[in-house]
Amino acid sequence: MAHEDRLSRSMLDHLLHCHLRVFSEGRSPYDALKRDYCLKCMTDLQRKQGWLVPAIKHLYELLRHDSTNTFKRSDQDLISLLVNKHDLISALIQSLSTCQFDVWNKTHGHVTVDTLVDGRYTHEESIKSHLDLLSFLLKKGNLYLILKRSEELWDTLINNENASSFDRELGLNWFITCVEDLNRESQNALFEKRVSKLDPIDLSPKGKDSLHSSFNILFPFQIRLRLF
């Protein structure tokens, strides 16, 4: 039912919410069931079309849901499986690019935060869902975002010609908030290859202020000299 395109947004959300309640009983066999459903969501992402945003939202809720309010070893192993074997982080960035490209084409470049990505979820919800899951994976999985993926994410949200001002603002906020999820070498390389070449004209006043104040802590001399 959840994969039915004609299902309304309210009904879809209700179905997925009820599905999550299955895991609230905390039975050990549900660990295997959770794994199977996460892999099903992974398959949806790899198709790069259709049920992308619901798959990401459900995957995020499945991974962070635990009736004991603790993060078990089995959950960390599941994140490791999804990231290392199925390359979930790469799939997330590609999915983000796919959603962004589709909504740009549908609106002929006139994208707003309320533009619907798939007839049910807005462009804002889509971007935030992708970035929320990415942040969760890095923090709960004790992972660093490698430089290659950092550059791909930066190019998708900030350097992309299909990116709206809203995309760039959310992208900058993500890098500012999650900069510690990149190791020091990647931070320096990202600055040299991407941040230092960013044209402030492309930023909103809010985005420019956020970039200046936050990255100034990490790169005080370079930021003052090259950007502002």
N, C-alpha and C positions, 0 to 999 in steps of 0.2 A: 504493500500500500504506500509506503513512504517513497518509493521510487516512481510512483505514478505522477506524471507531469501535470495532470489536471487537478491534483489535490490542492486545496486551498492552503494558504500560508498558516492560518490558524489551526487547521486540522493536522498539517504536517508537524507543527511545533508540539501539538498535543500528543501525537503518536510517538515522537521521539522522547518527549518527557515521560510518557508511560513506559517506554522501553528502558529508560534509565532507572526507573523504580524497581525493575527486576533485580538490579544489582544491590539494592539497598538492604537486602536480607543478609548479605555477607556470606553466602554459602561458598565453600571452596570450589565446587564445580563451575561456579560462575567466572572464575579466573580464566578458564579455557574458553568459555563463551565470550567473554570480553575480548580476548585475543582474536577470536574468529571474526567478530564484528569489526574490530579495528582493521583487520586485514581486508575485510569487505570494503570498508571506507577507502582503504589504500588503493584497491582495485578501481574504485570510482574515480579517484584522483588521477590515476595513470591513464584513464581514458581521455582526459583533458576536455571533456564536454559533458553537458547535461547536469548531473546531480552534484556539482562541485561545492557550492556553498553549504548545502545541508550536510554533505559528507564531512566537511571541515568542522562545522559546528558540532556535529555528533561525535566526531573523533576527539575533539577537545573535551567535551563533556565526559566521554567514556574514560579518557585517560586521567582526568583529574577527580573523577567520582570515586569516593571511598567512604563507606558508612562509618568507619572508625576515625575519620578525619586525620589519618596518618598516611604517609606515602610508603607503601610496602616494597620489599625487594622485588616482588613479582612485577610491580608496576614499572620499576626502573629497568628490569629485564625486557619488558614489553617495549618501552621507549627505545632501548638499545636495538631490539629486533627491527623496529620500524625505521629507525634512522640508519643503522649500519647495513642491514640486509636489503631493505626496500627503498632506501634513499628518500625518506619522507621529506627532508628539508629541501632537497632539490625539487621534488614534486610540488611542494608548497609554493615555491618561487615561480615555477612554471604555471601552476594553477592561477596564481595572482596575475601573471602576465596575460594568460588566456582570458580571464574575466575582464581585465582592463581593456584589452584589445576589442573584445566583443561589445562592451558597453560603449566604447568610443565609436565603433562602426555604426551601431544602432542609432546613436544620437548625432552622427556626423560631427563629432567633436564637441558637442554641447552637453558635456557631462556635468551633473550636479550630484550632491550627496544623496538626493532622493531618487536618482535614476535607478530603475529596477534592473538588476543584473540578469535574472532568470524569470522575471514575472512575479517573483515573490520576495526576494531579499534585495535591499538597496545596495548601491555602490559603497556607501559608507559601511554598512554591515559586512559586506564582502571583504573589504580591505582590513577592517578591524579583526574579523574572524581569522583571517590568514596570519596576521601579525601577532594576535593573542596566542594562537597555537604555537607559532614559532618561538615566542618568548618562553612559553611554558616548557617546550621541549628542551631548550637550552638550559633553563634554570633547574628544572627537576631532573634532567638527565645529566647534570653537571658537565655540560658540553660547551665547547667554544665554536663559534661560527667561523669556519675557515675563510681565508681571504677570498678565494674564488667565489664562494656563495655570498659573501658580503658585497663583492663587486656586482654580482648578478642582481642582488636585491636593490642595491643603490641604482643601478642602471634601469631597473624596472620601474621604480617609484619616483626617481628624481631626474635622471638623464633621458628617460624615454620621451619621445616626441608625442606619444599618446597619453602622457601623464598630465593630469589636471593640477591646478594649484593645490587642490585638496589632497591629491595623492602625494605631492611633494611635502606638504606640511606634515601629514601622517608619517611619511617616510623619515623625515628629519627627526620628528619626535621619537620614532622608534629607535633610531641610531643613537640619539642622545640618551634615552632611557636605558638602552641595552648595550651601551658601548663597552661595558665591562664583560659582556659575553663574547667579546673578541679579545684574543690575547694581545699583548703589547706590540708584538711584531706586526700583527694584522692591523691594529689601530694605526700604527705609523705608516704602513704601506697604503692603507685606505686613504689616509690624509694626503699622501704624496700623489696618488693616482687619481683620486676623485674629489675629495673635499677642497683641496687647494685650487682646483680648476673650476669650481662651481662659480657661476656668474651670479652675484647678488641680485641682478636685475630679475632673475627668474624666481626669486623668492618673495613671498608676501612679507609685509613688515613684521608680522608675528613670527614667521619662520626665520627671518633674518636675525631678529633679536634672540630667539631661542638658540640658533646655531652659534651666534657670537658668545653668549654668556656661558653656554655649556661646554663647547669645544675649547673655549679659552682656558678652561681649567686643565685640559689635557695638553693643549698645544699653544701656550700663551704667546710665545714669540712668533711662531709661524702664522697664527691667526691674525695677529696685529699687522704683520708685515705683508701678507699676501692677499688677505680678503678684505679687510676693513681699514 
